[in-house]
């Protein structure tokens, strides 16, 4: 009854503001259209890769003929395929298409292109939360989680996620890097005063020392759990006494989403009103929260913490701790159009994409000079051309968002570098995590190395803005530094880390689109899971990239890399024949691949900074991304007015096709943000449009208007 009255008050406030109900599905010209809801997937669908047939060779096996689209749907619960559904149908208006069961437990059909609502009738009282899919030009698969009638679920962007909240696990998350000493004090005080046990985030097993991140997990008596407000507030008091009183601490519980990141959920939500009722937009520091909006959220017992740059979007926090009520209220208001979206501000730890221990164990011999991969990518010729043209010293700027660097390091001597903290503010002599920023220095070395100890970067003469990233991912915190970069004129940024996403939230979707529209090229490392990138809409490409022999494909959730408007980069290695090939490190490590992969770069056994004083070889997509970003900055140094579409098309079309004899290079349509005057080259799931060729990119940059 209280919720019903609150809803009526909100509708009345919106009416007073001149707001009306707005559909959830918003179409933007020139951008991929996302359905209002999408699938909930698992990290490994278990679907076998289709084999080439005699009638259709491998190069054509997964190309859809005519107007039909091949669709494959799998239902899962607790990681197991749900078989024997009474009916699985795709619905569009009055039209219904029946999906037929397949031996692997999936349901398949061939349908006309378009957006469909998926419906299923399942035995055992299970149900499929309403979801939609968009049948595209390529065959694709979706995996949906089914839930029990009383089981909670989250809507995050286009996905619906069944959740198993671990109410016995408290999480303390801070966007600031947590020094080991402070984290240890917090864990010790929580044990002594509240009886909470420190556990490892990944295995949820007892541990003596917290991991070097902003994410601390503490186990409580499951009989008390998160519903015990007094103990939760006690943990906040303990955190304050341990020296965390000045931090924007998040205290919540783990959403056990299986292999999808183990995020933390608390009382905080990201909400956008049903239409732009207040006209608020622009940087958050200049935005004001109208009194009408505060009253609106007061009606559902929530406070507005801050506005977001997205028009009429806010970070809000419920006052009580009944997360099931929060989900019900938000879901009902989204359904009625009061909110355009309302999604929990999930927090996850951020992980680096380089495992230093593996590399040091692998390379016990003499390291390979950095000049070898640079020569293979024609970097020396590129810089010779720039010098000959008198443009080698032209200012060009790019940013890397990573663990930071140490200004006093000899690897930075003579390099034009600016240091910023995790909020994007310019800092002095040290922008680094504690302990030493190993990953940040590695990324710096391949992009801007000055030759010290043989470490050469691809663009040491360009201006490098090194931003220290947050140690935890929360959508409103993650994007903060990008505001400052745009404000200072930085239009190229490289990211070589992976937020443990559970879903791609609506606010992040808006931020990517707005940044690209503002002229920012976002270069993202593809990741090293040796898996396929699940598409942002939750679909899974079934294209071939190798002779499969029935092997199982695994998919990984990395929406920032899978997004069609980012530039995603994988890594290659030199094969036994002296030619580049797919980077496969073994032990489950290798370049992620998929429809979203745009480029690859030779970034294996690359001599770079180990820390602020030593050099060592490293490899992986973490190193590939800054190689491409620095090259893009060189292009814009020559042509400052070049658009995102021009730079993206130039880098991809100038790339060198490797392993050209493989039958898996396919001609696809133009990707998002592509210069229409540039022909689209063939695409390979493992190599994108080819391997970075620095010299060819610079040569073609000179031809831009």
Secondary structure, DSSP 8 states (H G I E B T S, - for coil): -HHHHHHHHHHHHHHHTT-----S----TTS----SS-----S----B-----SSS-GGGTTB--TTEEEEEEEEEETTEE----SEEEEEETTEEEE-EE-TTS-EEEEEESEEEEEEEE-STTEE---EEEEE-SB-EEEEEE-EETT--EEEETTEEEE--EEEEEEEEE-SS---HHHHHHHHHHHHHHH--EEE-TTT--B-SS--SSSEEEEE--TTTGGG-HHHHHHHHHHHIIIIITTS--EEEEEE--TTS---EE-SEEEEEESS--S---S-GGG----HHHHHHHHTTTEEEEEE-SSTTEEEEEESS--HHHHHHHHHHHHHHTSEEEEEE--BEEEEES--HHHHHHH--S----HHHHHHHTTHHHHHHHHHHTT-TTS--EEEEEESEEETT-GGGTT--EEEE-TTS-B-SSEEE-SS--HHHHHHHHHHH-BSGGG-B-TTTTSEEEEEE--SEE-HHHHTHHHHHHHHTT--EEEE-EEE--SS--HHHHHHHHHHHHTT-EEEEE--SBSSEE--TTS-EE---SS--TT-B--EE--HHHH-TTSEEEEEEEE-TTSSEEE-EEETTEE--BSTTEEEEEE-SSEEEESSSS-EEEE-SHHHHHHHHHHHHHHHHHH-TT--HHHHHHHHHHTSB--STTSTT-B-----SS--TTS----BBTTTBT-B--HHHHHHHHTT--
